[in-house]
Amino acid sequence: MSTLNVMLFDVDGVLVEPRAYRISIRRTLEVLLGSNEMLPEESEISYFESRGVHDVWDITNIVYALLSIANGTRPGYKAFADELAASASRGLITHPPLAAVELLGGDFPFLHGTRSVYKSHVTKLFQNILLGPEIFKSTYDLPSEFSGPSLLRAEDRALLSQASVDQLKALRAGSDCKISVYTARPSHPPSCSMGPKTGYSPEAEVALDMVGMSEFPLVGMGTMEWVAGWYDKKSEDLVKPNTTQAYTALLCALQGSLDNDLLSQAYLLGNGNGNPDNTLLAEYKSATLNITVFEDTVSGIRPMKAVVERLRDCGHAVNLTCLGIAKDPSKREALQAVCQSIYEDTNEAVNAALASRKVHS
């Protein structure tokens, strides 16, 4: 039986250090509420991520809700993150902002639209600060309410070295290794959509350009937003931890690109209505797929584990190696439950993967 290696990379915390997002969380809250000691510390933001609340829009909106009812008492951020995780584990509400609405028991309309600048004034301000006036206006066709440089371009840092990028490019040029990038970062819609790009922020594309991986196939939030619109669904119900985005990333890596048929296959698989043997995966059933995932949060790993289990149930030979990337103690602790190994540096993780029996350069 032949072997095919598949490498799937997250963006934030793996390919780039998302400094701009962290800075934007605090600046957004400072503009809305003023600078004060009740704002969350870096370790508390990391704790939200370690408990499955990985989206910065969700975090910012949830923190704003907590602070809006704080009445001078500093919120217990970590305790609330634990409550959100417990709610998700019981299968009650998996989308963190909606779980927050239930837990807080108040009227927080912005928590019902955290993934849209048109529905949440918090998210709109966040994006204005993150992108800067010009990119914000051209992306959303909205007037800018904030002046300043684009934090995304000024503050983010590449975590992957040029040597590692060159190794990945050489691998992808071969026949026995497929690579794609998948992220909850906003992005352009897939090229096959042929539609307008208004409202689609190219943050994932900016990150890949910074790292030197622009030619690698990408499955970003924009991809899933477009699919969600196609099927009249909510985009947050398709991105990780939902398996739709995981299936899309896997299929995208195998094909090397996205098209409408592939997106339809991924959607049906992710929503339990598809059979892997009726998709591109059928072409690889006679091969052993060795999938390596590079992630900094458990929310990106669990859906891929579910995908692998489904494929095995359908008779596919699949091995999964999950490599965690994190320095923060709480994130490392969370990753230990789902990863074979955890690294502080992405380059170390890539070198380890290349040195293993599953990936050959």
LINNORNOR-V86990 format. One record per run of one state. SS is the DSSP state (a for helix, b for strand, c for the rest). FROM is the first residue (numbers start at 1). TO is the last residue. If there is no record, write none. Layout:
BEGIN
SS;FROM;TO
SS;FROM;TO
END
This chain:
BEGIN
c;1;2
b;3;9
c;10;11
b;12;12
c;13;15
b;16;17
c;18;18
a;19;33
c;34;41
a;42;50
c;51;55
a;56;68
c;69;76
a;77;89
c;90;95
a;96;104
c;105;108
a;109;112
c;113;120
a;121;131
c;132;132
a;133;140
c;141;150
a;151;155
c;156;156
b;157;158
c;159;161
a;162;173
c;174;176
b;177;182
c;183;190
a;191;193
c;194;202
a;203;211
c;212;216
b;217;219
c;220;220
a;221;231
c;232;234
a;235;237
c;238;242
a;243;255
c;256;259
a;260;270
c;271;275
a;276;278
c;279;279
a;280;284
c;285;287
b;288;295
c;296;297
a;298;300
c;301;301
a;302;313
c;314;316
b;317;325
c;326;328
a;329;336
c;337;340
b;341;343
c;344;345
a;346;355
c;356;361
END
